[in-house]
C-alpha cells in the first residue's frame, strides 16, 4: 500500500531536526505548482516544516497554474517556473 507523500517527507527529517535549523534557505520543487499544491503535495509540507524553523522557502515548478498564490499561505515565500517558454511535456523533460 502506498503511503501519502507527506509521510515520506517526514522520514527525511526524522532524527535530524537540525537539518532545517542550520539552513539559510530551502528550495523545493514540483512538476506543477497550483491551487491543489497546499492539499497534500510535498512542497507545502516541506514549507510548513521550514517555517517552524524560521527558514525561507522557494518552490520551483515546471508549470505555474491557477491558484498558485494559495501557496503563500502555506509557507512558500516565492515560486518560479524552470521553463523559459511554453512547451510540451516531452520537450520539457528533454
C-alpha positions as CSV (number, residue, x, y, z in Angstrom):
1,X,0.0,0.0,0.0
2,X,1.3,3.4,-0.9
3,X,1.7,5.9,1.9
4,X,0.8,9.6,1.4
5,X,3.8,11.7,0.2
6,X,3.9,13.7,3.4
7,X,4.8,10.6,5.4
8,X,7.8,10.1,3.1
9,X,8.8,13.7,3.8
10,X,8.6,13.0,7.5
11,X,11.1,10.2,7.0
12,X,13.6,12.7,5.6
13,X,13.6,14.8,8.7
14,X,13.3,12.1,11.3
15,X,16.1,12.3,13.8
16,X,17.6,15.3,12.2
17,X,15.8,18.5,13.2
18,X,19.0,20.5,12.8
19,X,18.9,20.0,9.0
20,X,16.3,22.8,8.8
21,X,17.6,24.9,11.7
22,X,21.0,25.0,10.1
23,X,19.7,26.0,6.7
24,X,19.6,29.6,5.3
25,X,17.1,28.7,2.5
26,X,15.0,25.7,1.5
27,X,14.4,25.0,-2.2
28,X,11.7,22.5,-3.1
29,X,10.2,21.5,-6.5
30,X,7.1,20.1,-8.0
31,X,6.0,19.4,-11.6
32,X,3.1,21.8,-11.3
33,X,2.5,24.4,-8.6
34,X,-1.1,25.4,-8.3
35,X,-4.1,25.7,-6.1
36,X,-4.0,22.0,-5.3
37,X,-0.4,22.0,-4.0
38,X,-1.5,23.0,-0.5
39,X,-3.6,19.9,-0.2
40,X,-1.1,17.2,0.3
41,X,1.8,17.8,-2.2
42,X,5.3,17.6,-0.9
43,X,6.4,21.3,-1.3
44,X,3.8,22.6,1.1
45,X,4.7,20.0,3.8
46,X,8.4,20.9,3.4
47,X,7.5,24.6,3.6
48,X,5.4,24.1,6.8
49,X,8.4,22.4,8.4
50,X,10.8,25.1,7.2
51,X,8.6,27.8,8.6
52,X,8.7,26.2,12.1
53,X,12.5,26.6,11.8
54,X,12.2,30.2,10.5
55,X,13.8,29.3,7.2
56,X,12.5,30.9,3.9
57,X,11.2,28.6,1.1
58,X,11.5,28.9,-2.7
59,X,9.5,26.5,-4.8
60,X,10.5,25.7,-8.4
61,X,8.0,24.1,-10.8
62,X,7.7,23.0,-14.4
63,X,4.4,24.8,-14.7
64,X,2.7,27.5,-12.6
65,X,-1.1,27.3,-12.7
66,X,-4.3,28.8,-11.4
67,X,-4.5,29.2,-7.6
68,X,-0.7,29.3,-7.1
69,X,-0.9,32.2,-4.7
70,X,-2.6,29.9,-2.1
71,X,0.9,28.5,-1.5
72,X,2.0,31.8,0.1
73,X,-0.4,30.9,3.0
74,X,1.3,27.5,3.4
75,X,4.8,28.8,3.9
76,X,6.2,29.1,0.4
77,X,7.8,32.6,0.1
78,X,8.5,32.6,-3.6
79,X,8.0,30.4,-6.6
80,X,9.2,30.3,-10.2
81,X,8.9,28.2,-13.3
82,X,12.0,26.4,-14.5
83,X,10.7,26.7,-18.1
84,X,11.6,29.7,-20.2
85,X,8.9,29.2,-22.8
86,X,5.7,27.3,-23.1
87,X,6.4,23.8,-24.4
88,X,5.1,20.2,-24.5
89,X,5.7,17.9,-21.6
90,X,8.0,15.9,-23.8
91,X,10.1,18.9,-24.7
92,X,10.2,20.0,-21.0
93,X,11.5,16.6,-19.9
94,X,14.2,16.5,-22.6
